[in-house]
Amino acid sequence: MKLRDKIQALLDSDATSYAIAKETGISNSTIVELRHGKRKLSNISLKVAERLGEYYDSHSEDRSWRIR
Protein backbone atom coordinates (compact mmCIF):
# COMPACT_ATOMS: atom_id res chain seq x y z
CA MET A 1 0.00 0.00 0.00
CA LYS A 2 1.32 3.45 -0.89
CA LEU A 3 2.09 5.90 1.92
CA ARG A 4 -0.63 8.27 0.74
CA ASP A 5 -3.20 5.46 0.85
CA LYS A 6 -2.10 4.46 4.37
CA ILE A 7 -2.47 8.02 5.60
CA GLN A 8 -5.90 8.42 4.01
CA ALA A 9 -7.04 5.11 5.50
CA LEU A 10 -5.82 6.25 8.91
CA LEU A 11 -7.59 9.59 8.61
CA ASP A 12 -10.78 7.78 7.56
CA SER A 13 -10.54 5.31 10.43
CA ASP A 14 -12.17 5.60 13.82
CA ALA A 15 -8.81 6.04 15.54
CA THR A 16 -9.09 9.19 17.64
CA SER A 17 -7.16 12.29 16.66
CA TYR A 18 -5.94 12.46 20.25
CA ALA A 19 -4.49 8.93 20.13
CA ILE A 20 -2.76 9.58 16.80
CA ALA A 21 -1.38 12.91 18.04
CA LYS A 22 -0.16 11.47 21.32
CA GLU A 23 1.77 8.63 19.72
CA THR A 24 3.12 10.44 16.66
CA GLY A 25 3.95 13.83 18.14
CA ILE A 26 1.88 15.51 15.44
CA SER A 27 -0.41 18.19 16.81
CA ASN A 28 -4.02 17.23 17.32
CA SER A 29 -5.08 20.32 15.36
CA THR A 30 -3.08 19.18 12.32
CA ILE A 31 -4.79 15.79 12.35
CA VAL A 32 -8.23 17.38 12.77
CA GLU A 33 -7.52 19.80 9.90
CA LEU A 34 -6.47 16.91 7.66
CA ARG A 35 -9.59 14.96 8.56
CA HIS A 36 -11.91 17.91 7.88
CA GLY A 37 -10.20 18.97 4.66
CA LYS A 38 -8.92 22.27 6.04
CA ARG A 39 -5.38 21.11 5.29
CA LYS A 40 -4.53 19.18 2.14
CA LEU A 41 -2.76 15.86 2.40
CA SER A 42 -0.56 16.94 -0.52
CA ASN A 43 0.81 19.82 1.59
CA ILE A 44 2.06 17.91 4.64
CA SER A 45 5.77 17.52 5.25
CA LEU A 46 7.58 14.26 4.62
CA LYS A 47 8.25 14.01 8.35
CA VAL A 48 4.52 14.18 9.17
CA ALA A 49 3.71 11.72 6.37
CA GLU A 50 6.29 9.23 7.64
CA ARG A 51 5.00 9.46 11.21
CA LEU A 52 1.42 8.86 10.11
CA GLY A 53 2.54 5.96 7.92
CA GLU A 54 4.45 4.41 10.81
CA TYR A 55 1.41 4.78 13.06
CA TYR A 56 -0.72 3.05 10.44
CA ASP A 57 1.80 0.22 10.08
CA SER A 58 2.04 -0.35 13.82
CA HIS A 59 -1.73 -0.27 14.36
CA SER A 60 -3.27 -1.61 11.14
CA GLU A 61 -3.55 -5.13 12.53
CA ASP A 62 -4.59 -3.85 15.94
CA ARG A 63 -8.35 -4.03 16.24
CA SER A 64 -8.57 -1.01 18.55
CA TRP A 65 -9.56 1.02 15.46
CA ARG A 66 -10.98 0.18 12.09
CA ILE A 67 -11.33 1.81 8.72
CA ARG A 68 -14.78 3.37 8.34
NORMOZI-V252954 format. One line per field, one symbol per residue. ss: DSSP state (@ for helix, = for strand, . for the rest). A space follows every 50 residues. Layout:
ss = ???
This chain:
ss = ..@@@@@@@@@@=...@@@@@@@@...@@@@@@@@.....@@@..@@@@@ @@@@@@@@@.......=.
